[in-house]
Amino acid sequence: MKKTIQDINQKIKAGKAIVLTAEEVTRLVMAGEEPTAQDVDVITTGTCGIMSGTAALFHIPVAEPGSFKKARKITLNGVPGFPGPCPNEWLGSVDLMVYGTSHSITDPQYGGGFLFKDLLRGEEIEIEVEDVEGNTIKSTASLDDFGTAQMIGTRFAFKNYTAFTNPGEDSVSSIFNAINMEGPFKGISFSGCGELNPLQNDPQLNSMHKGDRLLINNGEGLFIDTGTRSTPEKPNMMITADMKDMDPHYLGGFRTGAGPEVYNSVATAIPILDEEILQRTFIKNEDIILPIADVRGRHSVLSQTNYGVWRDVDERPTYEREMCQKCSTCLVEERCPTHAFQDQELNRVRCFGCGMCAYSCPFGTFQMKRGNVTMDWEGQEKELEVCCRQSDIKRAREIARELKTRIEKGTFLLNPL
């Protein structure tokens, strides 16, 4: 008999719901087991990676009411915001939007993603406003001072993505690698969390409806609709959540060859109402196509591989400090996208697991199994090492497990249809 969401919610409230992550159910199938819809009530999914379609709507007190008419320009820690749409005349406060992809006007290595993380960590930020009369107003504030801090994801959680390499001789500046991508075929970067990805397990969004609850950076959010550039073949989600409920561990800035970007983490719950829904979650990495595109044009697909690139690799690097040569210019510190390596110290909390450290250090100070990809190119087989992962499988697993735990504890219910 087909289950209903109400049936599953009753089991959740009673603490009897059977919940698995998408990886866990795939492992069961790979081990030869055949779970049925009667064995499982909910599958949780997760992803973490660069999500350029990130914006925040803020309402910030700046000065005493009556001190300026309205803002014409505003920066937060040097990151430009866009005042409005409400003018807030003579209120001393500003409504504004800040893009996660905006770059600081004072520090080219700092951007919206780093700003959002600093805010969630409770840090006080510097605010500078230019009003319509040309006056400058400076102040400071922390997230607790903000009246509103709402994240809007215009294009989140693509159904996996694309890999990139450079077949040319000249290096290429791109957001799709942590540094200018060297060529020819010096490495490959990729995004997407494979079999754990939310839309890979529900590609037609059969289990996701407007207003459904999910996790964004560990805070509860809402699914609004499909996002910009979403297509039936490559869907993505438009979602929103209160930033004050988020955990800074799950979002932040990520430096690329074309400047700072922003990463986020998303988890969804799939109610297992029937066998068809469950069987869609059986997909494994090796069955998911990963196109390989030319980073110089992005749209030119050179070859393809699959998300088996996540199989038998390390989530994080090992750091052999005694092997460090103390170079006058440390390539790892210079290139680390999240500033996780500084002053010969590896901050494992900040680490994204991208692999750039192991790719960059010529002395083997960092070791990390990052995987290799074999591709056909003009009749030749080429073996490419992964130089940069722009998705973090560790954080994706963590947020999928977090959602599983909340459901098991009865603190996260599914939206009724």
DRENVO-838501 format. One record per residue (C-alpha): x, y, z. Coordinates in nm, 2 decimals. Example, Ala and Ser with C-alpha at 12.3 -4.5 7.8 and 13.67 -1.06 7.14 Angstrom:
2
   east  north     up
   1.23  -0.45   0.78
   1.37  -0.11   0.71
END
This chain:
417
   east  north     up
   0.00   0.00   0.00
   0.13   0.35  -0.09
   0.23   0.56   0.21
   0.13   0.92   0.26
   0.34   1.21   0.40
   0.10   1.22   0.69
   0.18   0.85   0.76
   0.55   0.93   0.76
   0.51   1.23   0.98
   0.32   1.02   1.23
   0.62   0.78   1.24
   0.86   1.08   1.28
   0.66   1.21   1.58
   0.66   0.87   1.73
   1.04   0.83   1.68
   0.98   0.53   1.46
   1.07   0.66   1.11
   1.35   0.48   0.92
   1.58   0.74   0.77
   1.88   0.68   0.55
   2.11   0.92   0.36
   2.13   0.88  -0.02
   2.48   0.74   0.02
   2.36   0.48   0.28
   2.08   0.35   0.06
   2.32   0.33  -0.24
   2.57   0.14  -0.04
   2.30  -0.11   0.06
   2.21  -0.17  -0.31
   2.58  -0.20  -0.41
   2.62  -0.46  -0.13
   2.34  -0.67  -0.29
   2.05  -0.57  -0.07
   1.71  -0.47  -0.21
   1.54  -0.23   0.03
   1.17  -0.16  -0.03
   0.95   0.13   0.04
   0.83  -0.05   0.35
   1.18  -0.06   0.48
   1.26   0.31   0.44
   1.05   0.63   0.52
   1.28   0.91   0.43
   1.60   0.96   0.23
   1.81   1.27   0.30
   2.04   1.42   0.05
   2.31   1.69   0.07
   2.54   1.90  -0.14
   2.81   2.17  -0.08
   2.98   2.37  -0.34
   3.03   2.70  -0.51
   2.68   2.85  -0.57
   2.72   3.18  -0.75
   2.35   3.26  -0.73
   2.38   3.37  -0.37
   2.24   3.70  -0.24
   2.14   3.85   0.10
   1.87   4.10   0.18
   1.97   4.31   0.48
   1.82   4.58   0.69
   2.09   4.76   0.88
   2.08   5.05   1.13
   2.36   5.29   1.03
   2.31   5.62   1.22
   2.05   5.81   1.43
   1.72   5.88   1.26
   1.73   6.21   1.09
   2.10   6.21   1.03
   2.08   6.14   0.65
   1.80   6.13   0.40
   1.88   5.81   0.22
   2.18   5.60   0.10
   2.32   5.62  -0.25
   2.61   5.38  -0.20
   2.70   5.13   0.08
   2.99   4.89   0.15
   3.02   4.62   0.42
   3.38   4.54   0.49
   3.45   4.70   0.15
   3.20   4.47  -0.03
   2.95   4.68  -0.23
   2.58   4.65  -0.16
   2.29   4.78  -0.35
   2.06   5.01  -0.15
   1.69   4.97  -0.18
   1.43   4.91  -0.29
   1.29   5.09   0.01
   1.45   5.43   0.05
   1.41   5.45   0.43
   1.41   5.84   0.42
   1.55   5.99   0.73
   1.53   5.66   0.93
   1.90   5.63   0.96
   1.89   5.27   0.83
   1.94   5.10   0.50
   1.77   4.82   0.31
   2.02   4.66   0.07
   2.11   4.35  -0.13
   2.46   4.20  -0.12
   2.58   3.94  -0.37
   2.79   3.65  -0.26
   3.00   3.70  -0.57
   3.07   4.07  -0.51
   3.43   4.17  -0.47
   3.57   4.41  -0.20
   3.68   4.74  -0.34
   3.97   4.75  -0.09
   4.08   4.38  -0.09
   4.07   4.18  -0.42
   4.09   3.85  -0.22
   3.78   3.93  -0.01
   3.42   3.91  -0.13
   3.06   3.85  -0.03
   3.11   3.49   0.07
   3.38   3.58   0.31
   3.16   3.86   0.44
   2.87   3.63   0.50
   3.09   3.39   0.70
   3.23   3.67   0.91
   2.88   3.79   0.99
   2.77   3.44   1.09
   3.07   3.40   1.31
   2.95   3.71   1.51
   3.22   3.94   1.39
   3.17   4.32   1.38
   3.19   4.46   1.03
   3.27   4.81   0.90
   2.98   4.99   0.72
   3.03   5.29   0.50
   2.74   5.48   0.35
   2.74   5.76   0.10
   2.41   5.95   0.11
   2.23   6.12  -0.17
   2.40   6.45  -0.07
   2.75   6.31  -0.09
   2.81   6.28   0.28
   2.99   5.98   0.42
   2.86   5.80   0.73
   3.07   5.52   0.89
   2.96   5.28   1.15
   3.01   4.92   1.27
   2.76   4.64   1.33
   2.73   4.26   1.39
   2.46   4.03   1.26
   2.27   4.07   1.59
   2.22   4.43   1.50
   2.06   4.36   1.16
   1.68   4.38   1.15
   1.67   4.15   0.85
   1.93   3.90   0.71
   1.76   3.68   0.46
   1.96   3.47   0.21
   1.80   3.42  -0.13
   1.95   3.15  -0.35
   1.85   3.22  -0.71
   2.03   2.92  -0.85
   2.13   2.65  -0.59
   2.20   2.28  -0.59
   2.23   2.21  -0.96
   2.18   1.84  -1.05
   2.55   1.80  -1.04
   2.76   2.01  -1.28
   3.06   2.00  -1.51
   3.43   1.93  -1.51
   3.68   2.17  -1.67
   4.03   2.14  -1.82
   4.25   2.37  -2.04
   4.36   2.21  -2.37
   4.54   2.53  -2.47
   4.90   2.64  -2.40
   4.82   2.96  -2.22
   4.68   2.97  -1.86
   4.31   3.08  -1.83
   4.15   3.30  -1.56
   3.82   3.14  -1.45
   3.59   3.10  -1.16
   3.61   2.72  -1.23
   3.95   2.67  -1.07
   4.12   2.80  -0.76
   4.40   2.95  -0.97
   4.44   3.03  -1.34
   4.40   2.70  -1.51
   4.73   2.58  -1.66
   4.75   2.39  -1.99
   4.76   2.19  -2.19
   4.57   1.93  -1.98
   4.76   2.00  -1.66
   4.46   1.90  -1.45
   4.09   1.90  -1.41
   3.85   2.08  -1.18
   3.49   1.97  -1.11
   3.18   2.04  -0.91
   2.89   1.83  -0.79
   2.84   1.58  -0.51
   2.73   1.28  -0.72
   2.50   1.03  -0.57
   2.44   1.24  -0.26
   2.32   1.54  -0.47
   1.95   1.64  -0.39
   1.83   1.67  -0.75
   2.02   1.37  -0.87
   1.80   1.17  -0.64
   1.48   1.36  -0.74
   1.56   1.48  -1.09
   1.20   1.58  -1.18
   1.14   1.74  -0.84
   0.86   1.50  -0.79
   0.92   1.51  -0.41
   0.99   1.89  -0.39
   0.71   2.14  -0.39
   0.68   2.51  -0.33
   0.71   2.59   0.04
   0.88   2.26   0.13
   1.13   2.28   0.41
   1.50   2.20   0.37
   1.83   2.30   0.53
   2.05   2.58   0.40
   2.38   2.60   0.58
   2.22   2.41   0.86
   1.94   2.66   0.90
   1.58   2.57   0.81
   1.48   2.72   0.47
   1.21   2.70   0.21
   1.20   2.58  -0.15
   1.06   2.87  -0.36
   1.07   2.72  -0.71
   1.31   2.61  -0.97
   1.60   2.86  -1.01
   1.73   3.07  -1.29
   1.86   2.88  -1.59
   1.68   2.57  -1.46
   1.58   2.32  -1.72
   1.42   1.97  -1.70
   1.76   1.83  -1.80
   1.97   2.04  -1.56
   1.74   2.15  -1.28
   1.83   2.37  -0.99
   1.65   2.52  -0.69
   1.55   2.87  -0.58
   1.55   2.87  -0.20
   1.56   3.11   0.10
   1.64   3.11   0.47
   1.71   3.34   0.76
   2.09   3.38   0.79
   2.06   3.42   1.17
   1.98   3.05   1.19
   2.27   2.94   0.98
   2.60   2.78   1.09
   2.92   2.95   0.95
   3.08   2.60   0.90
   2.86   2.54   0.60
   2.92   2.86   0.39
   3.20   3.10   0.31
   3.42   3.25   0.05
   3.62   3.06  -0.20
   3.90   3.23  -0.40
   3.92   3.14  -0.77
   4.14   3.24  -1.06
   3.88   3.52  -1.14
   3.83   3.64  -0.78
   3.64   3.54  -0.47
   3.32   3.32  -0.50
   3.08   3.18  -0.24
   3.00   2.83  -0.13
   2.69   2.70   0.04
   2.55   2.37   0.17
   2.20   2.23   0.11
   2.01   1.92   0.24
   1.67   1.79   0.14
   1.44   1.52   0.26
   1.27   1.28   0.01
   0.96   1.10   0.15
   0.95   0.74   0.03
   0.59   0.70  -0.07
   0.64   0.42  -0.32
   0.89   0.19  -0.49
   0.95   0.43  -0.78
   1.06   0.71  -0.56
   1.29   0.48  -0.36
   1.45   0.33  -0.67
   1.55   0.67  -0.80
   1.77   0.71  -0.50
   1.96   0.39  -0.58
   2.17   0.58  -0.84
   2.55   0.55  -0.79
   2.84   0.78  -0.88
   2.95   0.56  -1.17
   2.61   0.60  -1.34
   2.62   0.98  -1.33
   2.77   1.15  -1.63
   3.03   1.42  -1.57
   3.09   1.63  -1.88
   3.44   1.77  -1.94
   3.43   2.11  -2.09
   3.70   2.35  -2.23
   3.75   2.61  -1.96
   3.83   2.87  -2.23
   3.47   2.87  -2.36
   3.28   2.66  -2.10
   3.02   2.54  -2.35
   3.25   2.33  -2.56
   3.23   1.97  -2.43
   3.55   1.78  -2.50
   3.47   1.45  -2.34
   3.29   1.29  -2.05
   3.36   1.08  -1.74
   3.14   1.00  -1.44
   3.12   1.09  -1.07
   3.32   0.78  -0.98
   3.58   1.05  -0.94
   3.45   1.06  -0.58
   3.52   0.70  -0.52
   3.82   0.60  -0.30
   3.95   0.95  -0.25
   4.03   1.15   0.06
   3.79   1.41   0.21
   4.08   1.61   0.35
   4.46   1.63   0.30
   4.73   1.51   0.55
   4.99   1.77   0.63
   5.35   1.66   0.71
   5.48   1.97   0.88
   5.83   1.84   0.92
   5.86   1.82   0.54
   5.78   2.19   0.49
   6.07   2.37   0.32
   5.95   2.71   0.45
   5.96   2.86   0.10
   5.98   3.24   0.08
   5.66   3.23  -0.13
   5.44   2.94  -0.02
   5.23   2.83  -0.31
   4.98   2.66  -0.08
   4.92   2.97   0.13
   4.90   3.18  -0.18
   4.65   2.96  -0.35
   4.44   2.81  -0.07
   4.08   2.92  -0.16
   3.95   2.95   0.20
   4.27   3.07   0.37
   4.28   2.74   0.56
   4.67   2.73   0.54
   4.85   3.02   0.69
   5.18   3.06   0.87
   5.26   2.69   0.82
   4.93   2.59   1.01
   4.64   2.40   0.85
   4.31   2.51   0.98
   4.09   2.19   0.93
   3.77   2.38   1.02
   3.83   2.63   0.73
   3.96   2.36   0.49
   3.73   2.28   0.20
   3.90   1.97   0.08
   3.96   2.11  -0.27
   4.30   1.95  -0.30
   4.48   2.26  -0.42
   4.74   2.22  -0.15
   4.85   1.87  -0.26
   4.84   1.99  -0.63
   5.06   2.29  -0.56
   5.33   2.19  -0.31
   5.63   2.04  -0.50
   5.78   1.88  -0.18
   5.50   1.64  -0.09
   5.42   1.83   0.23
   5.05   1.77   0.16
   4.92   1.43   0.07
   4.57   1.37  -0.07
   4.41   1.11  -0.29
   4.22   1.34  -0.53
   4.14   1.10  -0.81
   4.22   1.09  -1.18
   4.01   1.11  -1.49
   4.07   0.94  -1.82
   3.93   1.12  -2.13
   3.95   1.07  -2.50
   4.09   1.37  -2.69
   4.13   1.36  -3.07
   4.17   0.98  -3.07
   4.42   0.98  -2.78
   4.36   0.88  -2.42
   4.46   1.14  -2.16
   4.50   1.08  -1.79
   4.43   1.40  -1.59
   4.47   1.45  -1.22
   4.21   1.64  -1.02
   4.36   1.97  -0.94
   4.07   2.14  -0.77
   3.73   2.01  -0.63
   3.48   2.30  -0.61
   3.24   2.08  -0.41
   3.31   1.96  -0.06
   3.18   1.60  -0.01
   3.26   1.61   0.36
   3.03   1.91   0.44
   2.77   1.75   0.20
   2.78   1.43   0.41
   2.76   1.62   0.73
   2.45   1.82   0.64
   2.28   1.51   0.50
   2.35   1.34   0.83
   2.23   1.64   1.03
   1.90   1.64   0.85
   1.87   1.27   0.91
   1.93   1.32   1.28
   1.67   1.60   1.31
   1.41   1.37   1.14
   1.49   1.08   1.37
   1.46   1.31   1.67
   1.12   1.44   1.55
   1.24   1.80   1.52
   1.20   1.82   1.14
   0.86   1.72   0.98
   0.78   1.68   0.61
   0.54   1.93   0.45
   0.20   1.77   0.37
   0.11   1.79   0.00
END
